Amino acid sequence: MAATVVRYLRSAGTSAPAPAGPGAGAGPVDALPRPELRAVGADERAPVDPAQFRAVLGNFASGVTIVTAPPGGDEGGPAGFACQSFASLSLVPPLVTFMVARTSTTWPRIARAGVFCVNILGADQGALCRSFAVSGTDKFAGVEHTPAPVTGSPLLDAVPAWIDCRIHAVHTGGDHLIVVGRVEALGAAGEGDPLLFHKGRFGRFTG
């Protein structure tokens, strides 16, 4: 990818150097950690209507990513899903986070791989995002990608930026999981507008 800059980020003295090679040193994590945290007890009524919750939170515009992981075990090809809930978390050590539904069928495959790559999507990649948001299909059919430099996770062609990670921790958060990744490598093309998601629709900067 033109103009991509690869930076290996490791905090001096906080850990041993990571082994070289795709997936080296990665280990599976518990896909559904316990205890499960419940915001509402089984005998309680939800404090807010779910439809209203989605409508109000939909006013918060976010970027859009595709989280990918390399093939593992007898599962065939790589894993991936569209993810809106991604954020940076820490500079030292370099950590990022994303949230995934406990019911996701893709997340257990990523957990078993122990690694992932966050592909940040550009303004013209809405169709790519939609293809990774559908279950039960070959999401990687016709999608060009190369192995990310440290973990071997799929790095999708033409994405504006990417972050290559090992799973650092997984926490429960109601009906979702909070996944923390330690950044091992990253890069950006330094050009193009981001793909935005707002009130159920894709958008882009106009100003």
N, C-alpha and C positions, 0 to 999 in steps of 0.2 A: 504494500500500500504506500503510495507516494507520500513522501514527507513524514513518514511515521518515525517517531522517536521512541526508542525503547529505553526505559529506565528500570534498573533493578534496585528495589528499595528494601534495605534490611537495616534494622536498628543495631548499631554496634554494641556488642556485649549482651544483647537480650536473647539471642538464640544462636545455635550453631548454624553454619552455612547450610542452605538447602541443597539436597542432592541434585545433581544435574540430570536432565532427561525428562521426557514427558511423563508426568504422573509420579515421578520418583519421590518416595517418602510420603506419599499421600496415603491416608487410611480412611476407612469408612467411619461414618458417625451415626449416632442413633437418629433414625429418620423421624421418629415421633417421640421426643423426650417426654418424660413424666416427672412430676405430676402435671396433669392438664389444668391450666388456669381457666376458671370460669368467671366471666364478668357478671353473669346472671345465674342464680341458682336454679335448679330444676323446678322448684316450686314457686319461682318468682316470675313476674311479668316484666318483659324488657322495658327499661326506662324510656326508650325512644323507639319510634317506629322504624324498622329497617329501611323502608323506602325513603323516608325522610332523611335518615342518616346518609344514605347514598347520595341523595339530591344535594344536601348541604355540603358534604365533603367533596362533591364533584366540582365545586367552585374553586378548589385548589388545583391550579394547573401544575402538571409535572412533566418531566421528561419520560422517555420510553426506552426500555432496554430489552435485549434478549439474553437470558442467562443460559449458558451452554456447559456441557460436561462431556468428557470423552467416553467412548464405549467401555462397558465393564462387564465382566463375567460372560454369561450366555445371552446377554440382552441385545446383541446385534449392534446396531449403529449408535451414534451419539445421542445425547438427550438435550432438550432445550425447551424453554417456554418464554412467552412474552411477560415482562415484569415492569410494572409501573412504579412499584414501591421500592426504589433503590436510592441510597444516599451515602455520602461519605460519612465516616464516623470518627476517625482518629488520624492524626498526622504522625505521631510517634507513640507506638508503632503504627505503620500505615494500615488502617482498617477501613473496610466498607461494609455496608449491610443491605440486605433486602428481605422482604417479607413474602411468605408463600403460604397458601392455604394448606391446612392439615390434610385436606382431601385430595391434594394434587397427586396425580399418578406419576408425574415426572420427577418431583422432588426426591422420592426414595432412590431413584437411579443416581441423582446428583450426590445424595448423601453417601451412597456406596462408593462412588468415585473419590469422594473426599476433596475434590477440587472443582473449580468452575471459572468461566470467563464471562465477564459482563460486557456485552456488545452494545454500545450506546448508539441509538439509531438517529439518522439524519432526516431532514424534513421530507424527503421524497421516498422514504422507506415504510410508508404506512401499509402497503400490501404485504411486505415482508413480515411486519409485526402481526398482521391478521393471520398469516399462515402459521405462525408459531403460537397463536392463541387458540387453535382448534385442536381438540383431542382426537385420538384414534386415526391419525394420518401420519404419513412419512413427512415430517416437518422439514427435513433436510433435502427433499427431492428437488433437484435443480438449483440448489443453493450452494454457491462456491464458498469454500472455506479452507483455511490452513490451520495447522496446530499452533496454539499459543505457545510462546517460547519456553515456558517453565513447566506448565501442567499438561500441555497437549490438548487442552480443551479447544473446541472449534472457535476459531477467530473468523468471523464472517467477513467476506470481501466487501469493500467500499463503505464500511462503517466509519463514522467520523472519529471514534475513539473506542478504546477497549481497556479492560483491567483484568489481569490474570491473577487468580487467587487460590489459596488453600483454605479450606473451611477451618475457622478458628474456634467457633463456638456456635451452639444452637440453643435458643431459649424459647419457651412457650409464651404465647401472647393471645389468649382467648382461642378463637378458631383459626388463628394463624401461627406460624413459627417465625422467629426472628433469627435470621442466619447472619453470622458475622464472618467475614472473610479477611484473611491477611494478604495484603497485596504483595505479589512477587515480581510482577512486571506490568508495564502499562505503556500506552502510546496513543498519539492523536495525530490526525492529518492536519489539524490547524485551519480547516476551511469548511464552509458550509453551515447552514442553520440546523438547529436541532428539531427533532420531531416532538411535538407537544401534545398532551392529552388534557382536554378540558370539557367538562359536562358531557362525557360520553362520546366526544368527537376528537379527531386529530386536528391539529392546527399548526401554525408556524408564525414566526415574527413577521410583522408587517411594517414596523416603524424603522 
